[in-house]
């Protein structure tokens, strides 16, 4: 019998990005852009990516790790205010096992040298899943990839 449990955590990550708010927001809201940075492991194989960016819309990112295990992200957009905030709920699965459910809020504020972005996630880890900081680490890597994407977009020739 599976032991049922719910362990709550809150993650807050603040970034100062050297890009205007409009560009940062587009990186989150445009499927072609988000697909390029929204991953935390470059060696994993993408299976299915979809983004319907609107209140009531959905996002799906299904990938397989190097051991062949499915990592499934499925989100539902709740609130979107262009260039200001994005709120979405999502679940993560490893194979067929749901490991977490989250509410994420991303806020954007113009600053003289770019954008202040704050990512806040309220997560509940389910049924004994021991995260051990992996969610925070993966999210940090994903946001590092966002910064690199914005830099490449601004300076396409290196």
Backbone torsions as a table, in degrees:
resi	resn	phi	psi	omega
1	UNK	NA	137.4	179.8
2	UNK	-77.1	132.7	174.2
3	UNK	-78.5	127.6	-180.0
4	UNK	-94.7	132.5	177.5
5	UNK	-154.8	163.3	177.7
6	UNK	-142.1	111.0	179.6
7	UNK	-110.2	119.9	-175.5
8	UNK	-94.5	146.6	174.6
9	UNK	-150.1	155.1	175.1
10	UNK	-125.0	129.5	177.6
11	UNK	-112.6	133.7	175.5
12	UNK	-131.1	122.2	-179.9
13	UNK	-127.0	123.4	179.1
14	UNK	-109.8	133.6	177.6
15	UNK	-131.1	142.9	170.7
16	UNK	-109.1	115.4	-173.0
17	UNK	-107.7	139.0	-178.7
18	UNK	-89.3	58.3	177.9
19	UNK	-152.1	148.7	178.7
20	UNK	-66.6	155.7	-177.3
21	UNK	-51.7	-43.9	-178.1
22	UNK	-58.4	-40.6	178.4
23	UNK	-69.1	-40.5	179.4
24	UNK	-64.9	-44.9	179.8
25	UNK	-61.7	-42.0	178.1
26	UNK	-62.1	-33.3	177.8
27	UNK	-63.4	-29.4	176.8
28	UNK	-84.3	-30.7	-167.1
29	UNK	-102.0	-11.9	-177.3
30	UNK	-104.3	122.6	-176.8
31	UNK	-54.6	-43.1	-177.5
32	UNK	-63.0	-36.8	180.0
33	UNK	-76.6	-50.7	-174.2
34	UNK	-62.5	-36.9	179.4
35	UNK	-58.3	-30.1	-177.4
36	UNK	-74.6	-27.2	-175.7
37	UNK	-115.8	-16.3	-171.0
38	UNK	-84.1	69.2	176.8
39	UNK	-157.9	149.8	179.4
40	UNK	-111.6	-4.4	179.6
41	UNK	-139.1	106.9	-176.5
42	UNK	-65.5	-23.2	-177.1
43	UNK	-86.4	-6.7	179.1
44	UNK	-78.5	155.0	-173.2
45	UNK	-99.4	121.4	176.8
46	UNK	-71.7	137.7	177.2
47	UNK	-109.0	-45.2	-174.0
48	UNK	-152.9	123.7	174.7
49	UNK	-132.3	129.3	176.4
50	UNK	-144.0	143.9	176.9
51	UNK	-141.3	116.8	173.1
52	UNK	-114.3	88.2	-168.9
53	UNK	-86.4	93.6	176.2
54	UNK	-166.6	156.9	174.3
55	UNK	-56.4	128.6	-175.1
56	UNK	90.4	-9.5	179.1
57	UNK	-79.5	173.4	-176.4
58	UNK	-130.4	164.2	173.1
59	UNK	-138.7	141.9	178.0
60	UNK	-135.2	132.3	173.4
61	UNK	-137.9	102.6	179.3
62	UNK	-111.3	125.8	-179.5
63	UNK	-136.2	161.6	178.4
64	UNK	-119.1	131.6	179.4
65	UNK	-78.9	-179.6	-175.6
66	UNK	-66.5	-16.2	175.7
67	UNK	-93.8	1.3	179.7
68	UNK	86.9	8.6	-179.2
69	UNK	-85.4	131.3	177.6
70	UNK	-71.7	131.8	170.0
71	UNK	-115.9	112.0	-173.0
72	UNK	-114.5	123.9	175.2
73	UNK	-112.4	121.8	176.9
74	UNK	-131.9	120.7	-173.2
75	UNK	-122.1	158.7	176.0
76	UNK	-131.8	122.7	-179.1
77	UNK	-81.3	128.8	-176.4
78	UNK	-101.7	-47.1	-175.1
79	UNK	-144.7	133.4	177.6
80	UNK	-136.9	123.8	172.1
81	UNK	-120.9	108.1	-174.5
82	UNK	-48.7	135.1	177.5
83	UNK	62.2	12.0	-176.9
84	UNK	-128.4	-54.1	-178.3
85	UNK	-158.8	157.3	174.1
86	UNK	-135.9	131.4	174.8
87	UNK	-127.0	127.8	178.8
88	UNK	-145.0	154.5	174.8
89	UNK	-110.5	144.3	178.5
90	UNK	-150.8	159.1	173.7
91	UNK	-121.3	150.8	175.0
92	UNK	-118.5	139.9	175.0
93	UNK	-128.9	144.4	168.0
94	UNK	-110.1	114.0	-171.3
95	UNK	61.5	-126.6	178.1
96	UNK	-95.9	-2.0	-175.7
97	UNK	-89.2	119.9	174.0
98	UNK	-74.1	123.0	-177.5
99	UNK	-104.8	-20.8	-178.6
100	UNK	-162.6	160.1	170.7
101	UNK	-134.4	140.3	-173.0
102	UNK	-141.2	156.0	166.9
103	UNK	-118.2	123.4	-178.0
104	UNK	-119.6	139.1	176.2
105	UNK	-127.3	129.6	176.3
106	UNK	-119.9	123.5	178.6
107	UNK	-115.0	150.9	-176.9
108	UNK	-130.8	133.2	178.2
109	UNK	-138.2	128.3	178.7
110	UNK	-67.7	138.3	174.3
111	UNK	-130.0	163.1	-176.8
112	UNK	-54.8	-34.9	-177.2
113	UNK	-106.9	15.6	179.2
114	UNK	150.5	-128.2	-173.8
115	UNK	-135.8	135.7	168.3
116	UNK	-95.2	120.3	179.2
117	UNK	-117.4	132.2	177.4
118	UNK	-122.7	123.2	177.4
119	UNK	-106.4	121.7	178.0
120	UNK	-123.3	127.9	178.6
121	UNK	-126.2	127.5	171.3
122	UNK	-104.4	113.1	-171.5
123	UNK	-120.5	146.0	170.6
124	UNK	-121.5	119.0	177.0
125	UNK	-87.6	133.6	-167.8
126	UNK	-105.4	143.3	165.0
127	UNK	51.1	48.8	174.4
128	UNK	82.9	3.8	178.1
129	UNK	-63.0	122.3	-179.4
130	UNK	-97.1	100.4	-176.6
131	UNK	-72.1	-38.6	179.0
132	UNK	51.9	34.9	177.2
133	UNK	86.3	1.1	-177.5
134	UNK	-64.4	-36.4	-179.4
135	UNK	-64.5	-46.0	178.1
136	UNK	-61.1	-45.6	-179.5
137	UNK	-62.0	-46.1	179.7
138	UNK	-63.9	-39.2	178.7
139	UNK	-66.9	-41.7	177.1
140	UNK	-60.1	-43.4	178.6
141	UNK	-63.2	-43.7	177.6
142	UNK	-59.2	-42.2	179.4
143	UNK	-72.6	-30.3	170.5
144	UNK	-60.7	-42.6	178.3
145	UNK	-63.5	-36.4	175.7
146	UNK	-60.6	-46.3	178.9
147	UNK	-59.8	-44.2	178.5
148	UNK	-64.1	-39.9	177.0
149	UNK	-60.0	-46.2	-179.7
150	UNK	-64.1	-37.8	177.0
151	UNK	-64.8	-45.1	179.1
152	UNK	-63.5	-38.7	-179.6
153	UNK	-64.4	-38.4	179.9
154	UNK	-75.3	-31.8	-177.2
155	UNK	-130.9	74.4	-173.1
156	UNK	-63.9	-20.4	178.8
157	UNK	-107.8	121.1	-178.9
158	UNK	-99.5	NA	NA
